[in-house]
Amino acid sequence: MMEANELKAVTVDKTVDARGTACPGPLLAAKKEIANISSGQVMEVLSADEGTKRDIPKWAQKKGHDYMGVIEEDGYFRIYLKKG
């Protein structure tokens, strides 16, 4: 897993803004949008839901994606993963 300062330097290929949805909305949005990027590309999921910090890493591991880490912003999270 990467540190926040390392994650900030990562080039993001796709941003999914799911801050307006509660669990499981952010995870469903991530599942839908990961299909729109190529293997090796990076997706950032924005979520205000605390559960997303647990759900996305579990889902990523199960599906063979690389969970890169999370940055805690003011009132929401930036969750990074690389498509497997």
ZAMARRO-196288 format. One line per field, with one value per residue: residue number from 1; x, y, z of N, C-alpha, C, CB in turn; residue in one letter. Coordinates in Angstrom, 2 decimals. Atoms other than C-alpha are relative to their C-alpha. Glycine has a CB too. Example, Ala and Ser with C-alpha at 12.3 -4.5 7.8 and 13.67 -1.06 7.14 Angstrom:
<rs>
resi	(1;2) $
n_east	(0.89;-0.82) $
n_north	(-1.19;-1.19) $
n_up	(0.00;-0.06) $
ca_east	(12.30;13.67) $
ca_north	(-4.50;-1.06) $
ca_up	(7.80;7.14) $
c_east	(0.90;-0.77) $
c_north	(1.20;1.09) $
c_up	(0.00;0.73) $
cb_east	(-0.99;0.41) $
cb_north	(0.03;0.46) $
cb_up	(1.25;-1.42) $
resn	(A;S) $
</rs>
This chain:
<rs>
resi	(1;2;3;4;5;6;7;8;9;10;11;12;13;14;15;16;17;18;19;20;21;22;23;24;25;26;27;28;29;30;31;32;33;34;35;36;37;38;39;40;41;42;43;44;45;46;47;48;49;50;51;52;53;54;55;56;57;58;59;60;61;62;63;64;65;66;67;68;69;70;71;72;73;74;75;76;77;78;79;80;81;82;83;84) $
n_east	(0.84;-0.79;0.26;0.83;-0.78;-0.28;1.26;0.30;-0.81;0.45;0.87;1.27;0.62;1.46;0.48;1.40;0.45;1.16;0.18;1.43;0.70;-0.38;-0.34;-1.14;-0.10;-1.36;-0.54;0.71;-0.53;-1.36;0.15;0.48;-0.97;-1.28;0.11;-0.31;-1.44;-0.81;-0.86;-1.17;0.38;0.35;1.30;0.14;1.41;0.26;1.13;0.14;0.48;-1.07;-0.06;-0.68;-1.42;-0.13;0.62;-0.77;-1.19;0.44;0.47;-1.16;-0.80;0.77;0.07;-1.34;-0.47;-0.99;0.40;-1.21;0.05;1.05;-0.34;1.14;0.19;0.93;1.36;0.11;-1.19;-0.43;-0.45;-0.70;-0.29;-0.52;0.72;-0.81) $
n_north	(-1.19;-1.23;-1.10;-1.06;-0.89;0.75;0.09;-1.31;-0.13;1.01;-0.46;0.71;0.14;-0.10;-0.39;0.31;-0.82;0.64;-0.64;-0.20;1.25;0.76;1.40;0.42;-0.82;-0.19;1.27;0.29;-0.93;0.47;1.23;-0.37;-0.83;0.67;0.60;-1.03;-0.28;1.15;0.64;-0.81;-1.40;-0.32;-0.60;-0.66;-0.05;-0.99;0.46;-0.54;1.11;0.67;1.42;0.15;0.25;1.46;0.72;-0.06;0.89;1.40;0.28;-0.06;1.21;1.12;-0.09;-0.05;-1.37;-0.40;-1.11;-0.80;-0.75;-1.00;-1.32;-0.56;-1.43;-0.59;0.45;1.12;0.80;0.30;1.38;0.27;1.37;0.25;1.12;1.20) $
n_up	(0.00;0.13;-0.93;0.58;0.86;1.23;0.73;0.60;1.22;0.96;1.08;-0.05;1.32;-0.13;-1.32;-0.26;-1.13;-0.61;-1.31;-0.30;-0.25;-1.19;0.23;0.79;1.21;0.52;0.48;1.26;1.00;0.32;0.78;1.34;0.71;0.24;1.34;0.98;0.06;0.40;-1.00;-0.33;-0.22;-1.39;-0.27;-1.30;-0.42;-1.04;-0.80;-1.35;-0.82;-0.77;0.37;1.29;-0.27;-0.18;1.12;1.25;-0.04;0.01;1.36;0.90;-0.22;0.51;1.46;0.57;0.20;-0.99;-0.87;-0.18;-1.24;-0.17;-0.55;-0.70;0.22;-0.96;0.21;0.93;0.23;1.37;-0.04;1.26;0.37;1.34;0.58;0.19) $
ca_east	(0.00;1.19;1.46;-0.83;1.98;2.83;-0.84;-1.16;1.52;-0.28;-1.82;-5.49;-7.14;-10.71;-12.38;-15.66;-17.39;-19.75;-19.83;-23.61;-24.36;-24.36;-23.09;-23.19;-23.46;-19.72;-18.83;-21.50;-20.22;-16.65;-17.74;-19.51;-16.74;-13.77;-15.07;-14.32;-10.56;-7.79;-5.71;-2.95;-4.86;-5.68;-9.15;-9.90;-13.18;-14.43;-16.70;-18.02;-19.14;-16.89;-17.73;-16.23;-12.74;-13.35;-15.54;-13.34;-10.10;-11.99;-13.68;-10.42;-8.55;-11.32;-11.36;-7.57;-7.26;-4.48;-5.75;-3.25;-4.47;-6.66;-6.31;-8.59;-9.83;-12.10;-15.39;-14.59;-12.06;-10.06;-9.60;-7.13;-6.94;-5.18;-7.14;-5.79) $
ca_north	(0.00;3.52;6.53;9.55;11.70;8.94;8.55;12.28;11.91;9.03;9.73;8.78;7.43;7.46;9.26;7.95;10.54;8.58;11.10;11.51;7.83;5.66;2.10;0.09;2.90;3.70;0.02;-0.46;2.63;1.30;-2.11;-0.45;2.01;-0.37;-1.93;1.37;1.36;-0.93;-3.34;-1.43;1.86;3.62;4.44;6.82;6.47;9.46;8.46;10.00;6.59;5.07;1.50;2.10;2.03;-1.65;-2.69;-1.52;-3.23;-6.52;-6.38;-5.41;-8.33;-10.76;-9.54;-9.37;-5.58;-3.82;-1.73;1.14;3.01;5.83;9.56;11.04;14.44;16.80;14.89;12.21;9.63;9.15;5.43;4.28;1.00;-0.36;-2.62;-6.18) $
ca_up	(0.00;-0.77;1.52;0.99;-0.45;-2.97;-3.93;-4.60;-7.30;-9.04;-12.45;-12.27;-15.42;-14.08;-11.17;-9.76;-7.59;-5.34;-2.50;-2.80;-2.23;0.87;1.10;-1.15;-3.75;-3.99;-4.40;-7.10;-8.92;-8.73;-10.06;-12.99;-13.87;-13.61;-16.84;-18.60;-17.95;-19.19;-17.16;-15.34;-15.30;-12.03;-10.75;-7.91;-6.00;-4.01;-1.15;2.05;3.32;6.01;4.90;1.47;3.00;3.89;0.95;-1.93;-0.76;-0.13;-3.54;-5.29;-3.74;-4.67;-8.29;-8.73;-8.72;-6.79;-3.86;-3.67;-0.60;0.64;1.28;3.92;2.79;4.71;4.86;2.27;1.13;-2.08;-2.63;-5.28;-7.14;-10.19;-12.50;-12.57) $
c_east	(0.88;-0.40;-0.79;0.79;0.38;-1.26;-0.34;0.76;-0.42;-0.88;-1.25;-0.62;-1.51;-0.34;-1.49;-0.42;-1.31;-0.29;-1.46;-0.74;0.51;0.30;-1.26;0.21;1.40;0.61;-0.66;0.51;1.40;-0.05;-0.39;1.11;1.33;0.00;0.43;1.47;0.73;0.80;1.24;-0.32;-0.50;-1.36;-0.02;-1.49;-0.12;-1.25;0.01;-0.43;1.17;0.20;0.76;1.48;0.27;-0.45;0.87;1.25;-0.38;-0.41;1.18;0.83;-0.69;0.02;1.38;0.49;0.96;-0.51;1.25;0.02;-1.10;0.58;-1.26;-0.02;-0.98;-1.42;-0.18;1.35;0.29;0.63;0.56;0.17;0.44;-0.70;0.96;-0.15) $
c_north	(1.25;1.02;1.09;0.90;-0.68;-0.07;1.31;0.20;-0.97;0.64;-0.88;-0.01;0.19;0.40;-0.30;0.78;-0.57;0.61;0.20;-1.27;-0.67;-1.43;-0.77;0.80;0.19;-1.27;-0.37;0.89;-0.43;-1.24;0.32;0.70;-0.69;-0.67;0.98;0.40;-1.29;-0.54;0.85;1.47;0.18;0.69;0.55;0.06;1.01;-0.43;0.65;-1.09;-0.77;-1.46;-0.25;-0.32;-1.49;-0.76;-0.04;-0.89;-1.49;-0.41;-0.05;-1.27;-1.21;-0.05;0.10;1.39;0.35;1.21;0.78;0.79;1.04;1.30;0.52;1.51;0.51;-0.44;-1.11;-0.69;-0.10;-1.38;-0.36;-1.49;-0.09;-1.23;-1.15;-0.58) $
c_up	(0.00;1.06;-0.72;-0.94;-1.31;-0.86;-0.71;-1.30;-1.10;-1.07;-0.01;-1.39;0.05;1.43;0.09;1.23;0.53;1.36;0.38;0.34;1.26;-0.41;-0.43;-1.29;-0.55;-0.58;-1.34;-1.12;-0.45;-0.89;-1.44;-0.80;-0.29;-1.38;-1.09;-0.06;-0.37;1.16;0.22;0.20;1.43;0.07;1.42;0.31;1.13;0.76;1.38;0.97;0.62;-0.45;-1.29;0.18;0.24;-1.24;-1.25;0.06;-0.07;-1.41;-0.97;0.10;-0.62;-1.53;-0.67;-0.36;1.15;0.78;0.37;1.30;-0.01;0.53;0.68;-0.22;1.05;-0.35;-1.03;-0.18;-1.49;0.06;-1.38;-0.24;-1.45;-0.53;-0.30;-1.40) $
cb_east	(-0.96;-0.18;1.33;-0.60;1.28;0.51;-1.13;0.35;1.46;-0.77;0.74;-0.97;0.33;-0.69;0.28;-0.23;-0.19;0.23;0.70;-0.67;0.16;-1.12;0.63;-0.16;-0.56;0.89;-0.22;-1.52;0.05;0.79;-1.05;-1.23;0.26;0.28;-1.44;-0.81;0.53;0.93;0.38;1.02;-1.08;1.09;-1.15;0.66;-0.52;-0.16;0.03;-1.02;-0.87;-0.33;-1.37;-0.17;0.47;-0.81;-1.32;0.40;0.80;-1.17;-1.02;0.88;0.24;-1.44;-0.82;0.03;-1.20;1.36;-0.76;0.16;1.33;-1.11;0.52;0.05;-0.52;0.11;-0.83;-0.54;-0.16;1.04;-1.17;1.38;-1.22;1.57;-0.72;-0.37) $
cb_north	(0.00;0.60;0.57;0.84;0.47;-1.42;-0.39;1.12;-0.22;-1.14;-0.05;0.65;-1.36;-1.35;1.51;-1.55;1.49;-1.52;1.34;0.65;-0.95;0.04;-0.63;-1.44;1.32;0.53;-1.12;0.18;1.45;-0.30;-0.94;0.91;1.23;-1.06;-0.46;1.21;0.57;0.38;-1.43;-0.14;0.44;0.91;-1.03;1.46;-1.43;1.45;-1.53;1.16;-0.95;0.05;-0.54;1.26;0.81;-0.47;0.64;1.45;0.26;-0.22;1.07;1.24;-0.22;0.08;1.20;-0.84;1.01;0.32;-0.52;0.94;0.67;-0.53;1.01;-0.33;0.30;1.56;1.13;0.48;-1.40;1.11;-0.97;0.68;-0.88;-0.17;0.43;-1.04) $
cb_up	(1.23;-1.41;0.58;1.11;0.73;0.34;0.95;0.98;0.34;0.72;-1.38;1.03;-0.59;-0.37;0.29;0.20;-0.42;0.13;0.02;-1.16;-1.19;1.08;1.27;-0.35;0.28;1.10;1.04;0.17;0.57;1.30;0.64;0.11;0.78;1.11;-0.25;0.28;1.36;-1.15;-0.44;-1.07;-1.02;0.63;-0.21;0.00;0.45;-0.60;0.14;0.02;-0.83;1.50;-0.14;-0.85;1.21;1.23;-0.34;-0.30;1.28;0.98;-0.45;0.32;1.51;0.49;-0.39;-1.21;-0.06;-0.67;1.28;-1.14;0.25;0.95;-1.12;1.52;-1.45;0.00;-0.39;-1.37;0.62;-0.57;0.41;0.00;0.23;0.00;-1.28;1.02) $
resn	(M;M;E;A;N;E;L;K;A;V;T;V;D;K;T;V;D;A;R;G;T;A;C;P;G;P;L;L;A;A;K;K;E;I;A;N;I;S;S;G;Q;V;M;E;V;L;S;A;D;E;G;T;K;R;D;I;P;K;W;A;Q;K;K;G;H;D;Y;M;G;V;I;E;E;D;G;Y;F;R;I;Y;L;K;K;G) $
</rs>
